[in-house]
Amino acid sequence: MCPPAVIAAVALGTAQAGMSYMGQKQQAKAQEKAQRNATIAEQQRHLSEMSASRLRERQEKIAAAQRIQQSTTAAREARATARVSAGESGVAGLSVNALINDMTRKEAEFSFSVQQQMQFANMNRQLGFEDGANRSRMNLLSINKPINQPNLLGSLIEGASTGLSAYSAMNSAGIGQGASKAASTSAVPAYNPNSAFNVSAAPTYTPFKAPTTF
């Protein structure tokens, strides 16, 4: 039968190994849940950033189209006014054509400048998209770092070490030795044929004889 100190040390080591393994398992699950939530939040943040940028792009395109339309309308009205004024004043020829051509040139220059600004804005926006995607990718890599998985063998080794340490401490303190000493002192002594207390041999006695005289 194992001494109580050994039994207690084994039980303590087993309990320590089980608690360590369960703790590692719970910690891994908690980290997985936190990473999943952080990943979803980062994806939503990046999607919101892209949506906001696309919304600004649509607004800028609408504004640019409106400016070009206004410029075109203004130039058309200016050319019509110039022709009417020239007809009413009797002015014709190269001077009127030059004025109308100048208005048309300015209209084209304005439209080109607006479109060029839109191209530059689109280029900057595309660079922003790429930079945002790279930043989101780096954030996801930072979030989803490798998780330490539960190590059953390591927990068992740690538990065994704890049990040995506990047994050594109890052994040094004398715990569990009293029972073994009591068991050794209460053991039945070995048979000694020369002992005075040995009653296995047949007793010797003198037969009784009745007296012949009184």
C-alpha positions as CSV (number, residue, x, y, z in Angstrom):
1,M,0.0,0.0,0.0
2,C,1.3,3.4,-0.9
3,P,2.2,5.8,1.9
4,P,-0.4,8.7,2.4
5,A,2.3,11.2,1.4
6,V,2.7,9.6,-2.0
7,I,-1.1,9.5,-2.5
8,A,-1.5,13.1,-1.5
9,A,1.4,14.2,-3.8
10,V,-0.1,12.3,-6.8
11,A,-3.5,13.8,-6.2
12,L,-2.0,17.3,-5.9
13,G,0.0,16.8,-9.1
14,T,-3.0,15.5,-11.0
15,A,-5.2,18.4,-9.8
16,Q,-2.5,20.8,-10.8
17,A,-2.2,19.3,-14.3
18,G,-5.9,19.4,-14.8
19,M,-6.3,23.0,-13.6
20,S,-3.4,24.1,-15.8
21,Y,-4.8,22.5,-18.9
22,M,-8.3,23.8,-18.4
23,G,-6.8,27.3,-17.7
24,Q,-4.9,27.2,-21.0
25,K,-7.9,26.0,-22.8
26,Q,-10.1,28.8,-21.5
27,Q,-7.5,31.4,-22.2
28,A,-7.2,30.2,-25.8
29,K,-10.9,30.4,-26.3
30,A,-11.0,33.9,-24.8
31,Q,-8.2,35.0,-27.2
32,E,-10.0,33.5,-30.2
33,K,-13.2,35.3,-29.3
34,A,-11.4,38.6,-28.8
35,Q,-9.5,38.2,-32.1
36,R,-12.8,37.4,-33.9
37,N,-14.5,40.5,-32.5
38,A,-11.5,42.7,-33.3
39,T,-11.3,41.3,-36.8
40,I,-15.0,42.1,-37.4
41,A,-14.6,45.6,-36.0
42,E,-11.6,46.3,-38.3
43,Q,-13.4,45.0,-41.3
44,Q,-16.3,47.2,-40.6
45,R,-14.0,50.2,-40.0
46,H,-12.3,49.6,-43.3
47,L,-15.6,49.2,-45.1
48,S,-16.9,52.4,-43.6
49,E,-13.7,54.2,-44.7
50,M,-14.1,53.0,-48.3
51,S,-17.8,53.9,-48.4
52,A,-17.1,57.4,-47.1
53,S,-14.4,57.8,-49.8
54,R,-16.7,56.6,-52.5
55,L,-19.4,58.9,-51.3
56,R,-17.0,61.9,-51.6
57,E,-16.1,60.7,-55.0
58,R,-19.7,60.8,-56.2
59,Q,-20.2,64.2,-54.7
60,E,-17.1,65.6,-56.3
61,K,-18.2,64.2,-59.7
62,I,-21.6,65.7,-59.4
63,A,-20.1,69.1,-58.4
64,A,-17.7,69.0,-61.3
65,A,-20.4,68.1,-63.8
66,Q,-22.5,71.0,-62.4
67,R,-19.6,73.4,-62.8
68,I,-19.0,72.3,-66.4
69,Q,-22.7,72.6,-67.2
70,Q,-22.9,76.0,-65.7
71,S,-19.8,77.1,-67.7
72,T,-21.3,75.6,-70.9
73,T,-24.6,77.4,-70.4
74,A,-22.9,80.7,-69.6
75,A,-20.6,80.5,-72.7
76,R,-23.6,79.6,-74.9
77,E,-25.6,82.6,-73.6
78,A,-22.5,84.9,-73.9
79,R,-22.0,83.8,-77.6
80,A,-25.7,84.4,-78.3
81,T,-25.6,87.8,-76.7
82,A,-22.5,88.7,-78.6
83,R,-24.0,87.8,-81.9
84,V,-27.2,89.8,-81.2
85,S,-25.2,92.8,-80.0
86,A,-23.0,92.6,-83.1
87,G,-26.1,92.4,-85.4
88,E,-27.8,95.2,-83.7
89,S,-24.7,97.4,-83.9
90,G,-24.0,96.4,-87.4
91,V,-20.7,94.9,-86.4
92,A,-19.7,91.8,-88.3
93,G,-16.7,90.0,-89.7
94,L,-13.5,88.9,-88.0
95,S,-13.9,90.8,-84.8
96,V,-17.2,89.1,-83.9
97,N,-15.8,85.7,-84.8
98,A,-12.7,86.3,-82.8
99,L,-14.8,87.3,-79.7
100,I,-17.0,84.2,-80.1
101,N,-13.9,82.0,-80.6
102,D,-12.3,83.5,-77.4
103,M,-15.5,82.6,-75.4
104,T,-15.4,79.0,-76.8
105,R,-11.7,78.7,-75.9
106,K,-12.3,79.9,-72.4
107,E,-15.2,77.4,-72.0
108,A,-13.0,74.6,-73.2
109,E,-10.1,75.6,-70.9
110,F,-12.4,75.7,-67.9
111,S,-14.0,72.3,-68.7
112,F,-10.5,70.8,-69.2
113,S,-9.2,72.2,-65.9
114,V,-12.2,70.7,-64.0
115,Q,-11.7,67.3,-65.6
116,Q,-8.0,67.5,-64.9
117,Q,-8.7,68.2,-61.2
118,M,-11.1,65.2,-61.2
119,Q,-8.3,63.0,-62.6
120,F,-5.9,64.2,-60.0
121,A,-8.5,63.6,-57.3
122,N,-9.2,60.1,-58.6
123,M,-5.4,59.3,-58.6
124,N,-5.1,60.5,-55.0
125,R,-8.2,58.6,-54.0
126,Q,-6.9,55.4,-55.6
127,L,-3.6,55.8,-53.6
128,G,-5.7,56.4,-50.5
129,F,-7.6,53.1,-51.2
130,E,-4.4,51.2,-51.5
131,D,-2.9,52.8,-48.4
132,G,-6.1,52.0,-46.5
133,A,-6.1,48.4,-47.6
134,N,-2.5,48.0,-46.5
135,R,-3.2,49.6,-43.1
136,S,-6.2,47.3,-42.7
137,R,-4.1,44.3,-43.6
138,M,-1.5,45.2,-41.1
139,N,-4.1,45.8,-38.4
140,L,-5.6,42.3,-39.1
141,L,-2.1,40.7,-38.9
142,S,-1.5,42.5,-35.6
143,I,-4.9,41.3,-34.3
144,N,-4.7,37.7,-35.4
145,K,-1.4,36.7,-33.9
146,P,-0.8,33.0,-33.2
147,I,-2.6,31.7,-30.1
148,N,-0.9,29.4,-27.7
149,Q,-2.9,26.2,-27.8
150,P,-3.4,24.0,-24.7
151,N,-0.4,21.8,-24.0
152,L,-1.5,18.6,-22.2
153,L,2.0,17.1,-22.0
154,G,3.4,20.3,-20.6
155,S,0.5,20.4,-18.0
156,L,1.2,16.8,-17.0
157,I,4.9,17.5,-16.6
158,E,4.2,20.6,-14.6
159,G,1.7,18.6,-12.4
160,A,4.3,15.8,-11.9
161,S,6.9,18.4,-10.8
162,T,4.4,19.9,-8.4
163,G,3.6,16.5,-7.0
164,L,7.2,15.6,-6.5
165,S,7.8,19.0,-4.8
166,A,4.9,18.4,-2.5
167,Y,6.0,14.9,-1.6
168,S,9.5,16.1,-0.9
169,A,8.1,18.8,1.4
170,M,5.8,16.4,3.2
171,N,8.6,13.9,3.6
172,S,10.9,16.5,5.0
173,A,8.2,17.5,7.5
174,G,7.6,13.9,8.5
175,I,4.0,13.8,7.3
176,G,2.9,10.3,6.5
177,Q,5.8,8.6,8.3
178,G,3.9,8.0,11.6
179,A,1.6,5.5,10.1
180,S,4.4,3.5,8.5
181,K,6.3,3.5,11.8
182,A,3.2,2.4,13.7
183,A,2.6,-0.4,11.2
184,S,6.2,-1.5,11.6
185,T,6.1,-1.6,15.4
186,S,2.7,-3.4,15.5
187,A,3.9,-6.2,13.2
188,V,3.8,-9.8,14.5
189,P,7.4,-10.8,15.6
190,A,9.0,-13.7,13.9
191,Y,8.8,-17.1,15.5
192,N,11.6,-17.9,17.9
193,P,11.8,-21.6,18.9
194,N,14.0,-20.8,21.9
195,S,11.7,-18.3,23.4
196,A,10.3,-18.9,26.9
197,F,6.9,-17.9,25.6
198,N,6.8,-20.6,23.0
199,V,4.0,-23.0,24.1
200,S,4.0,-25.2,21.0
201,A,5.9,-28.0,22.8
202,A,4.0,-30.5,24.9
203,P,4.0,-29.8,28.7
204,T,5.9,-32.2,31.0
205,Y,4.3,-33.4,34.3
206,T,4.6,-36.2,37.0
207,P,1.7,-38.7,37.2
208,F,-0.3,-38.6,40.4
209,K,0.1,-41.7,42.8
210,A,-2.2,-42.4,45.6
211,P,-0.7,-42.7,49.1
212,T,-0.4,-46.2,50.6
213,T,-0.2,-45.1,54.3
214,F,-2.2,-42.5,56.2
